[in-house]
Amino acid sequence: MGILDKMRLDGKKAYVTGGAQGLGKAMATGLAEAGADVAIVDINIAKAQQTAREIAEATGQKAIAIKTDVTDPEQVQNMIDTVVKELGGLDAAFNNAGMCLNVPAEEMTFEQWQKVVNLNLNAVFLCSTAAGRYMLKQGSGSIVNTASMSAHIVNRPQPQCSYNATKAGVIQLSKSLAIEWAKKGVRVNTMSPGYMGTDLTLNSPDLKPLIKTWNDWAPLGRLGKPEELQGMAVYLASDTSSFSTGSDYLVDGAFTAW
Ligand SMILES: NC(=O)c1ccc[n+]([C@@H]2O[C@H](COP(=O)([O-])OP(=O)(O)OC[C@H]3O[C@@H](n4cnc5c(N)ncnc54)[C@H](O)[C@@H]3O)[C@@H](O)[C@H]2O)c1
């Protein structure tokens, strides 16, 4: 069997949180194109259903939508149970939903801080451990958490201390789980995108005016496209990444390299 056959995901079952749009939608599409059945997990159920329909039509794979607020422990456990029941198992978990607030630290309320920590870090803990409990029993599985280049550098000029802190936390949490579960067949990695063209950047009134500045500083001179994460997503979900665990994969067009 050649390497491209080994990278195929036929028979595998995956979910992607924040999968209704942006990077999550691109990852879910890539996984389905490679042969996986996918669940689009999102708080925005109308958009998740639309995305699931599009993916099913384009790829012929099973694609379902599950309404979940990933910051709620009970909803997260229900989501895992639904994935297993509806798709027939769980092999790859993509915990990707996240948000950014651009508020100077000295003006940030505790509520604003907590909102970002809840979605970007607490929800990743809830989803990773709920998926992990199922995968540990099964003796196999790949968990991929979306961090960011902001785990490695402090973005400028926009202030975003809560985002940067939570994304660094996602990497250390994921490495810790990877070590705890290394001998039990469950792999945990993070993907760290650079600036990508999604709603989060293109339609944010705070961030949109900064895109030209970021592009001037970017070695490639442009934002990443969501589909430029698909290859990494398929690699990490597939068995070809069997020696990859506890790692962070930067996909940032060398933004953090200089
Ligand atoms: N866009 C970028 O430049 C960039 C760069 C690095 C990392 N990231 C990270 O990638 C991930 C996806 O970013 P994106 O740009 O696609 O974002 P996006 O804002 O376009 O999409 C986020 C999705 O998450 C969903 N969501 C929000 N709160 C939720 C909740 N409580 N429960 C379930 N779903 C919820 C939203 O409905 C939406 O569909 C995030 O973790 C983000 O921090 C993005």
PDBQT file of the ligand as one rigid body, heavy atoms in Angstrom, charges set to zero:
ROOT
HETATM    1  N1  LIG A 301      -8.533  32.670  11.818  1.00  0.00    +0.000 N 
HETATM    2  C1  LIG A 301      -7.283  32.762  12.254  1.00  0.00    +0.000 C 
HETATM    3  O1  LIG A 301      -6.495  33.592  11.809  1.00  0.00    +0.000 OA
HETATM    4  C2  LIG A 301      -6.800  31.804  13.328  1.00  0.00    +0.000 A 
HETATM    5  C3  LIG A 301      -5.425  31.738  13.565  1.00  0.00    +0.000 A 
HETATM    6  C4  LIG A 301      -4.945  30.850  14.528  1.00  0.00    +0.000 A 
HETATM    7  C5  LIG A 301      -5.820  30.075  15.251  1.00  0.00    +0.000 A 
HETATM    8  N2  LIG A 301      -7.170  30.180  15.010  1.00  0.00    +0.000 N 
HETATM    9  C6  LIG A 301      -8.046  29.328  15.808  1.00  0.00    +0.000 C 
HETATM   10  O2  LIG A 301      -8.737  28.447  14.944  1.00  0.00    +0.000 OA
HETATM   11  C7  LIG A 301     -10.013  28.125  15.496  1.00  0.00    +0.000 C 
HETATM   12  C8  LIG A 301     -11.087  28.412  14.482  1.00  0.00    +0.000 C 
HETATM   13  O3  LIG A 301     -10.992  29.780  14.108  1.00  0.00    +0.000 OA
HETATM   14  P1  LIG A 301     -11.872  30.396  12.935  1.00  0.00    +0.000 P 
HETATM   15  O4  LIG A 301     -11.067  31.533  12.402  1.00  0.00    +0.000 OA
HETATM   16  O5  LIG A 301     -12.357  29.345  12.024  1.00  0.00    +0.000 OA
HETATM   17  O6  LIG A 301     -13.084  30.995  13.810  1.00  0.00    +0.000 OA
HETATM   18  P2  LIG A 301     -14.580  31.394  13.386  1.00  0.00    +0.000 P 
HETATM   19  O7  LIG A 301     -14.963  32.496  14.316  1.00  0.00    +0.000 OA
HETATM   20  O8  LIG A 301     -14.694  31.629  11.917  1.00  0.00    +0.000 OA
HETATM   21  O9  LIG A 301     -15.403  30.072  13.762  1.00  0.00    +0.000 OA
HETATM   22  C9  LIG A 301     -15.573  29.651  15.087  1.00  0.00    +0.000 C 
HETATM   23  C10 LIG A 301     -16.712  28.636  15.142  1.00  0.00    +0.000 C 
HETATM   24  O10 LIG A 301     -16.856  28.224  16.511  1.00  0.00    +0.000 OA
HETATM   25  C11 LIG A 301     -18.236  28.213  16.841  1.00  0.00    +0.000 C 
HETATM   26  N3  LIG A 301     -18.409  28.396  18.283  1.00  0.00    +0.000 N 
HETATM   27  C12 LIG A 301     -18.222  29.533  19.001  1.00  0.00    +0.000 A 
HETATM   28  N4  LIG A 301     -18.516  29.339  20.295  1.00  0.00    +0.000 NA
HETATM   29  C13 LIG A 301     -18.886  28.038  20.410  1.00  0.00    +0.000 A 
HETATM   30  C14 LIG A 301     -19.324  27.220  21.503  1.00  0.00    +0.000 A 
HETATM   31  N5  LIG A 301     -19.428  27.720  22.750  1.00  0.00    +0.000 N 
HETATM   32  N6  LIG A 301     -19.631  25.928  21.271  1.00  0.00    +0.000 NA
HETATM   33  C15 LIG A 301     -19.547  25.413  20.013  1.00  0.00    +0.000 A 
HETATM   34  N7  LIG A 301     -19.142  26.135  18.938  1.00  0.00    +0.000 NA
HETATM   35  C16 LIG A 301     -18.822  27.435  19.135  1.00  0.00    +0.000 A 
HETATM   36  C17 LIG A 301     -18.829  29.362  16.040  1.00  0.00    +0.000 C 
HETATM   37  O11 LIG A 301     -20.254  29.246  15.907  1.00  0.00    +0.000 OA
HETATM   38  C18 LIG A 301     -18.075  29.228  14.723  1.00  0.00    +0.000 C 
HETATM   39  O12 LIG A 301     -18.734  28.342  13.837  1.00  0.00    +0.000 OA
HETATM   40  C19 LIG A 301     -10.117  28.932  16.795  1.00  0.00    +0.000 C 
HETATM   41  O13 LIG A 301      -9.713  28.137  17.886  1.00  0.00    +0.000 OA
HETATM   42  C20 LIG A 301      -9.119  30.050  16.574  1.00  0.00    +0.000 C 
HETATM   43  O14 LIG A 301      -8.648  30.594  17.769  1.00  0.00    +0.000 OA
HETATM   44  C21 LIG A 301      -7.669  31.008  14.060  1.00  0.00    +0.000 A 
ENDROOT
TORSDOF 0
